[in-house]
Amino acid sequence: MERVLNIISKMNADGAETFLIRLMRSINKDRFMFDFLVFSQEKGFYDDEILSLGGKIYYAEMKSKNPLKSFYDIYRVIRKNEYRAVLRVSEHSLAAVDLLAAAIAGAPLRMIRSSNSGTDGGSSSKMIHLLFRPLLNLVATQRLAPSNSAAVWMFGKKNTEKAAVKLINNGLDIDRFVFDIEKRQRLRAEMGLSDNFIVGHVGRIAAQKNHEFLLDVFHSIKKKYDAAVLLIVGRVAQPEIEISLQNRIESLGLTDSVVFAGVRSDVPELLMAMDVFVFPSLYEGMPNAVIEAQATGLHCIISDTITREVGFTDLVEYLPLNDPHNWAEQALQYQSGYVHRNMRQEFIENGYDIQSAIAWLEDYLSSRLQ
């Protein structure tokens, strides 16, 4: 059995991390096992599951605290355990330093997967990203991305256009997301929202997700339909954003109409309970939440700044981020209800089932690790 080391900041319940755990659940464990190296000793959302599936978790110092120790920690883990395959998942090309440590430690297969099409770090972070991009392209033996925009951001337009990047869809274990009317009714009853119009959103509380605009949209919806409720699912990544949102909710008089559900393990059921999905992100590599929402047959209204590749079904509508009232009008058209169709076959045909990603990964690892 070959053990593959995945390097990521922390195994939280965010999109890239969720995709990794889906791969781990489905991969042939007689042939491959996923281990993880993270940069925080705080327990991650998926840590218990990783250990229960047979994986190992290692810790490295954060580069921002001690770059030399971080480099050595990565080198030591790979060298000591003789890892031949390393997968680094990141939205920033500074991850090249981690793959350089892997190269010096002797790992012949060094994969990097872009997880976004931008960064919240500001102009200085973007400059560093452009500076380290050539090193990343040099030290990586395989470039991966979930979309064309995520590929261009991480590896540059030239590498993307000459097919030097392999695009792998954020596949789902689709059977978990097939719409179930009984699950919908049960969860809505448990939340006390059986008779409400539930406007839903799944995404970490961070600037990228544009929750201020989401609140503006919902405020407009609420004016026209008082039974509307906004359900926000996801962890708080930037506490200052959460404080700002809470203050704005109070000032708009929406305190009793906005529900922060936090991190949940029943996201498929929560999506089934929603009536419309609103996702006004400023940018995305490939939003896992929008893929999941479609899988439950939920209509999605998303910003036109997001990659068009995520709209592979007719359930996605793109709108510009210039008029929250227009977003509200579009959302309200679903207030009277609709049939949530079974999306299983459509997802398989479009390659958004987890088995499609697993098939490529297993073939790739087998061919490179003879």
N, C-alpha and C positions, 0 to 999 in steps of 0.2 A: 504493500500500500504506500502510495506517495502522499506525503503531507505538504500542503500548499499553505504558505504564510501570507495572510492578508494583512496589510498595514493600513490603518484608518484611525482617525482621531479618537473615536469612541463609538461603541456599538449601541447608539441610541436608536429610537424608533423613527428615524428620518428615512428619506427615500433611498439613498445609496446603501445605507446599512440594511434596510429591509430587503433590498434586492440581493445583497450578499447572503443573508440568512436564508432566503428562498433557495438560492443556489446550494447552500449547505444542506438544506433539508432534502433536496432532490437528487444530489449527486450520488453516483455509485460508490458507496463507502467501502466496498471491498477493494476498490482501486484508488480512491482519493479521499483525503480527509482535510478539512479546513481548520487551520489554526489562525489566531489573531494576535497582532501586536498593536497595542493602543497607547495613547499618550496621556492617559488619565487613570489613576487608581480608583476613582469614583466608579461605583458599579454602573455598568451600562444596562440598558433595557433588555438586551438579548444575551447577557452574560450567562445566566442560568441555563438557557436553552443551548448555547454553544457547548457548555460543559456536559450537558446531558446527552448531546449527540456525539460526544467523544472528542471534541476539540479542546485545544489548549489556549490559554490567554497569557500573553506576556506584556510587560509594561516597559515603556521607554520614556526618558525625560522629554519634555516639550522643547522644541527648538527655540522658542521664544525665551525660555528660562536659561537653558544651557545648551547651545548648539553642538558643542564638542561632545558632551556626554550623551546627547540624543543620538548623534552619529555613531558613537561607540556602542551604545545600547543595542541599536539595530544590527550593527556589525556582529556583536557578540552572540546575539540570539541566532542569527542565520549561520554563523560559523560553527557554533557549538552543536547545533541541531542538524547541521548539514542540509539545510533546505536548498533544493534545486529550483523550485518555482516560487516566485514572490509576486503578489498582486498588490499594487498600491492604488488606492482609490482617493482622489482628491479633486478639488476645484482650482488648485493653484499649482503652478509649475515648480514652486519651491520644493515640491515632493521629489524633484530630481535628486536632491541631496540624499534622500532615503534610498533611492534606487542605486545611487553611487556607492553607498555603504553596502548594499546587497551585492553589487558587482565585485567590490574588493573582498567581500566575505566568500565569494566563490559561487554565487547563485547564477547559473547560466541563463535562466529564463526569468526575465524581469518585465512584468506587465504593468501598465499604468492605465487606469480607467478614469476618464474625465467625468466628473459628476455634476457639472454645471456649465453655464455659458457666461459667467461673470462672477464677481465677488463683491461683498459688502465692505471690503477693506479700504476703499477710497483710492485716490490717485496714486499715493505712494505704493500701495499694495499692487496696483495694476502695473506700475513701472517695474517693480521687482518681478512680477509675473512675466513680463516681456523679456526681462534680462535673463531669467533662468530657463526660458522656453527652449533655446538651442541646446542647453545641456540635457534637458529632459528628452528631447528627440534623439540625442546621441546615446544616452545611457539606457533607454528603454529598448527592449527587444521586441515588444509588441504593444502597439497603441490601440486602445479601446475607447469607445464612446457610445452613449445611448442615442445620439442624434447628430446631425450635421453641424448644428450650431455649437454643441458641446465640443465637437472635434476641432472646429475652427478656433474656438477660444483657447483650448489647451495646446494644440499642436500646430496651429497656423493654417492659413488658407491653402498654401502650396502643398503641404503634406496631405491635407484632406482631399484636395482635388486630384492628386496623383494616386489615390487609393492606398495610402500608407497607413490608414486608420481603419480598423474593423468596427463596424457598427453592430452592436448587440442590443436588441430590444430589452426593455425592462419587463420581462415576462412575469406573469402571475401564475400561482396555483389556482387556476381559473374556477375550479369547482367550489372553492370557498366563497366566490363572489357571485355565483349565479343567484339571481333574485328569488327570494322566498317571502311570499306575502305574510306567512305566519310569523316569521322573524321580524318583519317590519312592524306588524301590528303589536307584537309583544313588547318590543323595545320602545315604541312610541308610548304605549300604556305605562311602562315602567318609568319613563321620564315625565309622565303627566302631560304629554303633548299629542294625545290622540286626535284632537280636533284642530290642531294648529297647522299652519303652512310653514314647514321647516326649510329655511334657507341654510344650506350647509357649506362648510369650508373645512378642509383638512390641510394643515401646514404649520410648521413651527412658527412661534411668535418672533419674527425677525423682520428687519426693514425690507428685505427682498420681497416678502409676501404681500406688502402693501395693504396692511389691515386698516389703515386710516381710510383708504378709498372704499374698502369693503364696508366699513361703518357708514360711510356716506350713502352707499347703495342701499344698505338695509334701512337707514333712516327714511329714505325716499319710499321704500316698499312699505314701511310701517305706517306712513301717512295715508297710504291708499288701502291698506289691508291690516286692520288692527290685530288680527289673530296670527300675524307673522311672528316667528321666533328665529333668531340667528344662533346656530349651533357651530361653535368653533372647536375643532379637535386638533391637538398638537401640543408639543412641549414649549416651554418658554426658553428661547435661546438668547434673547436680549431683554433682561428685566426692565430696562428703561422704556422699551417699547410697550411692554405690558402696562406699566404705570401710566404712560401717556394714553393708551387705549381705554383704561378704566376711567380716567378723568374725562375723556371725551364721551364715553358711554353715559356717564352721570350727567354731563352738561347737556346731552341730547335727550335726556329723560328716557333712556333705553335700559336702565338697570334691570328691570324685571323681564326684559325681552331678549337678553343676550346670555347664552349659556357657554361657559368655558369648560369643556369636558376634559381637558388635559390629555395626557398620554393614555391611550386605551389599547387593549388587545383585541377588541371586538369591532375594529374599523369596518369590516365588510357589512356587519349588521347595522352599524351607524349610518353607512351610506345608503343601505336599503330603506332606512327610516326617513331619509331626507326627501324633499320634493324637488329641489333644484340645487345645483352645485355652483357656487360662485368663486372664481379664482383669479383675482386681479394682479398677479405677480408682475414685478418689473422686468424680470428675466428668469429663464429656466433652461437647464440643459435638456431635461426630459422629465416633466413633472409626474412622478409616480402616482400622486393623489388623483390626477385627472385620468390616468389609465385605470386606476381602481374604480373610480366613480363610473366610468363608462361600462366597466365589467358588470356592474349591478343594474345597468339599464337606465342610469340616472342622467338627465339632461344637464349639460355643463355650459356655463357662460364664462369664458376666459379672455384674458387680455391678448390683443394682437401682437404684443411683444414676445409672446411665447412661440416656440418652434411649431410650425405647421404639421410636423410629423406626428404630434400627439393626437391630432384630430383625424384619426384613421377610421372613425365611424361617423355617422350622421348625427351623433348626440352632442357634438361640440360646436359651439358658436363663438366666433372671435369678435371682440369689440375693442375699439380704441379707448384709452384711459383718459377721456376728455369730458365725459358727461355721465355722472352717476345716475341721473334720472333716466337716461336711455337704458342703462343696465337694469334699473328697477322695472321698467316697462317690459323688458325682455323676460325677466325672471317671473313677473306676475302672470305671464301667459300660461304658466304651468300650475297656477293656483288651483285650478279646477280638477287636476289630476290627469293621469295618463297611464297607459300600460307599460310596465317595465319589462321589456322583452328579455329572453334568454340570450346572452351574448357569447355563449361558449364557442360555438362553431365559428362565429365571426372573428373572435380572438385567435383561434387556432389558425385560421386561414391567413390572418395578417401577421402571424409569427409572434404574438404577444402572450403565448403560454410559456411557462417556465421550462418545459421540456425542449423547446427550440433552442433556448440559450444553453441548457445543459448539454445537449447533443454537440453543439459547436465546441464548448469548453472541454468536454471529455475527449473529443477527437483531437483537439489542438494539444492538450497536455500529453496525450498518448503518443502523438507523432513527434513531439519535441523532447520527451523524456524516455528515450529508449534505453 
